[in-house]
Amino acid sequence: MENTETLALISIIVPVYNVKNYLEKCLQSICGQTYKNLEIILIDDGSSDGSGELCDLFAQRDGRIKVIHQTNAGQSAARNRGLAVAQGEFLGFVDSDDWIEPDMYEFLYHLLKANGADISICSHYRDKGGKSVAKYASGEQFVFTRDEAVRALAVDKHVRNYMVDKLFKRSLFAGIVFPVNRVFEDLAICYRVFYGAGKVVMQDTPKYHYMIREGSTMQSRYNPRKEYNLFQSVYEQVKFILEKDIWDKAGVYVMRRGIRLLDHTMMVEASVSTDEVIRDVITKMHEFDYVGYGQLGFSLSLKRYLIYNHKDFYRKAYRLIRSIFKSKRHKY
């Protein structure tokens, strides 16, 4: 490893909220990085389980750590606080219930430098029940132009709308903040950050461990507000892509996400709030009525027709079919 004086400073932003059982492993994995020139910013977002005190303890042990304590305001506000104080030429994000391989930031830094890129990406493990599974681990490398990278984000299969498996030039975040009081905040801004990049490089080598646990923001049980936030972010992303003339076929993703949201909304009791969501989603979907059968396929095209023209019938039929399948699963 080179002398730290020859290496750029990387700021790592870690929002912390009531994750004491996971936090030590997370912080140990960051402090133990083979890339040493780090600024580690821990934002204690009003924890009540001792997580804040554990942050302070680690700061006493490692002078690279800065701890900020604030009243609970949510993950987006915590990340924004980190962005406001970060000094590094490059930025990384780690969720406080996850952990990273010892060489993750060394790997991402040299991947970025070797390709003259503004963003580098690794793949990730999904950790559950003591097992780590990686979907992409071939070691294959991909180099994207700006528009190719933004299109890949819209597809959201290989290049994912995550902040945590990436290294960014900090300058890309100029004028960009995470939306407060909204989940899926990564999806809400990732494409805008990518749009400022000249080149993006990805290598299918897993370095980040994404913990699947009960009670986390992303794994908690379905609720209409969370699903609606996801739809809003996809809608905004697609509108941006179309306005920038990046990809004229992106509209299909609004249709797919809208239909999925409405499917889920049909399963909860009707209320003023759910009716408002349904009206707004259908209004936004109508902006993309030019998306045809060829892109949607039979099943989604039929669902769209029924939602537009026979919404009450669709709700009753959908709930009946789901209840039948559920009873069959329980039976067998």
C-alpha positions in Angstrom: 0.0 0.0 0.0 1.3 3.5 -0.9 2.2 6.2 1.6 -1.0 7.9 2.6 0.5 11.3 1.6 0.3 10.2 -2.0 -3.3 9.1 -1.8 -6.4 11.3 -2.0 -8.6 11.7 1.1 -11.8 9.6 1.0 -14.7 10.7 3.2 -16.9 7.9 4.4 -20.4 8.9 5.6 -22.1 6.6 8.1 -25.6 7.4 9.4 -26.2 5.7 12.8 -29.5 5.0 14.4 -30.2 2.3 17.0 -27.9 -0.4 15.5 -25.7 -1.1 18.5 -25.8 -4.9 17.8 -24.3 -4.4 14.4 -22.3 -1.2 14.7 -19.1 -2.5 16.1 -18.6 -4.9 13.2 -19.4 -2.1 10.8 -16.9 0.3 12.3 -14.2 -2.3 12.7 -14.5 -3.1 9.0 -14.1 0.6 8.1 -11.3 1.4 10.5 -9.4 -1.7 9.3 -9.4 -0.7 5.6 -6.1 -1.2 3.7 -6.7 2.3 2.3 -5.7 4.4 5.2 -6.3 8.0 4.1 -9.9 8.2 5.3 -12.2 10.7 7.0 -14.8 8.6 8.8 -17.9 10.7 9.5 -20.4 9.1 11.9 -23.8 10.9 12.3 -25.6 9.6 15.4 -29.2 10.4 14.4 -30.6 10.5 18.0 -29.9 6.9 18.9 -31.3 5.7 22.2 -29.7 2.2 22.5 -26.1 3.2 23.1 -25.0 3.5 19.5 -24.0 7.1 20.0 -21.7 6.2 22.9 -20.1 3.4 20.8 -19.4 6.0 18.1 -17.6 8.2 20.7 -15.6 5.2 21.9 -14.4 4.4 18.4 -13.5 8.1 17.9 -11.3 7.9 21.0 -9.4 5.0 19.4 -9.1 6.3 15.9 -8.3 9.9 15.1 -9.8 9.7 11.6 -13.3 9.4 13.1 -15.6 12.5 13.5 -18.8 12.0 15.4 -21.8 14.3 15.0 -24.8 13.8 17.4 -28.1 15.2 16.3 -31.8 15.0 17.1 -33.4 12.2 15.1 -34.2 13.4 11.6 -33.9 10.3 9.4 -31.2 8.8 7.2 -31.4 11.4 4.5 -30.9 14.3 6.9 -28.0 12.4 8.5 -26.3 11.8 5.1 -26.8 15.5 4.2 -25.1 16.5 7.5 -22.2 14.3 6.5 -22.1 15.8 3.0 -21.9 19.3 4.5 -18.8 18.6 6.6 -16.9 16.1 4.3 -13.5 17.3 3.2 -12.3 14.4 1.0 -11.8 14.5 -2.7 -13.8 11.3 -2.9 -17.0 10.1 -1.1 -18.2 6.7 0.1 -21.3 5.7 2.0 -21.8 2.8 4.4 -25.0 1.8 6.2 -24.3 1.2 9.9 -25.8 -2.3 10.0 -23.6 -3.5 7.1 -19.9 -4.1 6.8 -17.2 -4.1 4.1 -14.3 -6.2 2.9 -10.9 -4.9 4.2 -9.7 -3.7 0.8 -13.0 -2.3 -0.5 -11.9 1.3 -0.7 -8.4 0.5 -2.0 -10.1 -1.6 -4.7 -12.6 1.2 -5.7 -9.9 3.9 -5.6 -7.5 2.1 -7.9 -10.4 0.9 -10.2 -11.5 4.6 -10.5 -7.9 5.9 -11.1 -7.0 3.1 -13.6 -9.9 4.0 -15.8 -10.0 7.8 -15.4 -13.5 7.5 -14.1 -15.5 9.8 -11.7 -17.4 6.9 -10.1 -16.3 3.3 -9.4 -18.6 0.4 -8.4 -18.1 -3.0 -6.9 -20.7 -5.7 -6.5 -22.1 -6.8 -3.2 -23.0 -9.7 -1.0 -26.4 -10.1 0.6 -25.9 -11.4 4.1 -28.7 -13.3 5.8 -28.7 -16.0 8.5 -24.9 -16.1 8.6 -24.5 -16.7 4.8 -23.1 -14.3 2.2 -24.4 -14.6 -1.3 -23.2 -12.6 -4.3 -25.1 -12.5 -7.6 -22.3 -10.9 -9.5 -18.7 -12.2 -8.8 -17.2 -12.9 -12.2 -14.5 -10.1 -11.9 -15.7 -8.8 -15.2 -15.2 -5.1 -15.8 -17.6 -2.6 -17.5 -16.9 1.0 -18.5 -19.8 3.3 -19.1 -20.3 6.7 -20.7 -22.5 9.1 -18.7 -25.6 8.3 -20.6 -24.9 4.5 -20.6 -24.6 4.6 -16.8 -27.8 6.6 -16.3 -29.7 4.1 -18.6 -28.2 1.2 -16.6 -29.5 2.8 -13.4 -33.0 3.0 -14.8 -32.9 -0.7 -15.5 -31.7 -1.2 -11.9 -30.6 -4.8 -12.3 -26.8 -4.9 -12.7 -25.9 -1.3 -11.8 -28.1 -0.7 -8.8 -29.4 2.6 -7.3 -27.3 2.2 -4.2 -24.9 4.6 -2.7 -23.0 2.1 -0.6 -21.2 0.0 -3.3 -19.6 3.0 -5.0 -16.8 5.6 -4.7 -17.7 9.1 -6.0 -15.8 12.2 -6.7 -17.2 14.6 -4.1 -17.6 17.4 -6.6 -20.4 15.4 -8.3 -22.6 16.2 -5.2 -22.5 20.0 -5.8 -26.0 21.2 -5.4 -27.4 17.7 -4.7 -28.9 16.6 -1.4 -30.9 13.6 -0.2 -34.6 14.2 0.0 -35.7 14.4 3.7 -38.6 12.4 5.1 -38.6 10.0 2.2 -37.4 6.4 1.8 -35.5 5.1 -1.2 -33.4 8.3 -1.0 -30.6 6.6 -3.0 -32.9 6.1 -6.0 -34.1 9.7 -5.7 -30.6 11.2 -6.4 -28.3 8.5 -7.8 -29.1 9.3 -11.4 -28.5 13.0 -10.9 -25.0 12.3 -9.4 -24.3 9.9 -12.3 -25.4 12.6 -14.8 -22.4 14.7 -13.7 -19.9 12.0 -14.4 -17.8 11.7 -17.5 -17.1 8.0 -17.1 -18.3 5.3 -14.7 -16.5 2.0 -14.2 -17.8 -1.2 -12.5 -16.2 -4.5 -11.7 -18.2 -7.6 -10.7 -16.1 -8.2 -7.6 -18.1 -8.2 -4.3 -16.7 -6.0 -1.6 -19.8 -4.7 0.3 -21.9 -6.8 2.7 -25.6 -5.8 2.7 -27.2 -7.1 5.8 -30.8 -8.4 5.4 -32.4 -8.0 8.8 -35.9 -7.6 10.3 -36.9 -4.0 11.1 -34.5 -2.2 8.7 -35.8 0.7 6.6 -35.7 -1.3 3.4 -36.9 -4.6 4.7 -39.8 -3.5 6.8 -43.3 -4.8 5.9 -45.1 -3.3 2.9 -46.8 0.0 3.5 -48.4 2.4 0.9 -46.2 5.4 1.8 -43.0 3.5 1.2 -44.2 2.0 -2.1 -45.4 5.5 -3.2 -42.0 7.0 -2.4 -40.4 4.3 -4.6 -42.9 5.2 -7.4 -42.2 8.9 -7.0 -38.4 8.3 -7.3 -38.8 6.2 -10.5 -41.2 8.7 -12.0 -38.7 11.6 -11.3 -35.8 9.5 -12.7 -37.6 8.7 -15.9 -38.8 12.3 -16.4 -35.2 13.4 -16.0 -33.9 10.8 -18.5 -36.5 11.9 -21.1 -35.9 15.6 -20.6 -32.2 15.0 -21.1 -32.9 13.0 -24.2 -30.9 10.0 -22.8 -33.3 7.1 -23.5 -36.7 7.4 -25.1 -37.8 3.9 -23.9 -37.5 4.7 -20.2 -41.2 5.3 -19.8 -41.9 1.6 -19.4 -40.4 1.7 -15.9 -43.0 4.2 -14.7 -45.7 1.8 -16.0 -44.2 -1.2 -14.4 -43.7 0.4 -11.0 -47.1 2.1 -11.1 -48.9 -1.2 -11.8 -46.9 -2.9 -9.0 -47.8 -0.2 -6.6 -51.4 -0.3 -7.4 -51.4 -4.1 -7.1 -50.1 -3.7 -3.6 -52.5 -0.9 -2.7 -55.4 -3.1 -3.7 -54.5 -5.4 -0.8 -55.0 -2.8 1.9 -58.3 -1.3 3.0 -59.5 1.6 1.0 -59.1 5.0 2.6 -58.7 8.6 1.7 -54.9 8.3 1.7 -54.9 5.2 -0.5 -57.4 6.7 -2.9 -55.3 9.8 -3.2 -52.3 7.6 -4.0 -54.2 5.7 -6.6 -55.4 8.8 -8.3 -52.0 10.4 -8.4 -50.3 7.2 -9.7 -52.9 6.8 -12.5 -52.5 10.4 -13.5 -48.8 10.0 -13.8 -49.1 6.7 -15.6 -51.3 8.4 -18.3 -48.3 10.5 -19.2 -46.7 7.3 -20.6 -49.7 5.8 -22.4 -47.6 5.6 -25.5 -45.8 2.7 -23.9 -47.3 -0.2 -25.8 -47.9 -4.0 -25.6 -44.5 -4.7 -27.0 -42.8 -3.2 -24.0 -45.3 -4.2 -21.3 -46.3 -7.6 -22.4 -49.7 -9.3 -22.1 -50.1 -9.4 -18.3 -49.1 -5.8 -17.5 -51.1 -4.5 -20.5 -54.2 -6.3 -19.3 -53.7 -4.9 -15.7 -53.3 -1.4 -17.1 -56.5 -1.7 -19.1 -58.4 -3.0 -16.0 -56.9 -0.3 -13.7 -57.9 2.5 -16.2 -61.3 1.2 -17.0 -62.6 -1.1 -14.3 -60.7 -0.2 -11.1 -63.3 -1.4 -8.6 -63.7 -4.7 -10.3 -59.9 -5.1 -10.5 -59.5 -4.4 -6.8 -62.1 -7.1 -5.9 -60.7 -9.6 -8.4 -57.1 -9.1 -7.4 -57.9 -9.5 -3.7 -59.9 -12.6 -4.4 -57.2 -14.2 -6.4 -54.5 -13.4 -3.8 -56.6 -14.8 -1.0 -57.1 -18.1 -3.0 -53.3 -18.5 -3.6 -52.6 -17.7 0.0 -55.0 -20.3 1.2 -53.5 -22.9 -1.1 -50.0 -22.2 0.2 -51.2 -22.7 3.7 -53.0 -25.9 2.8 -49.9 -27.5 1.2 
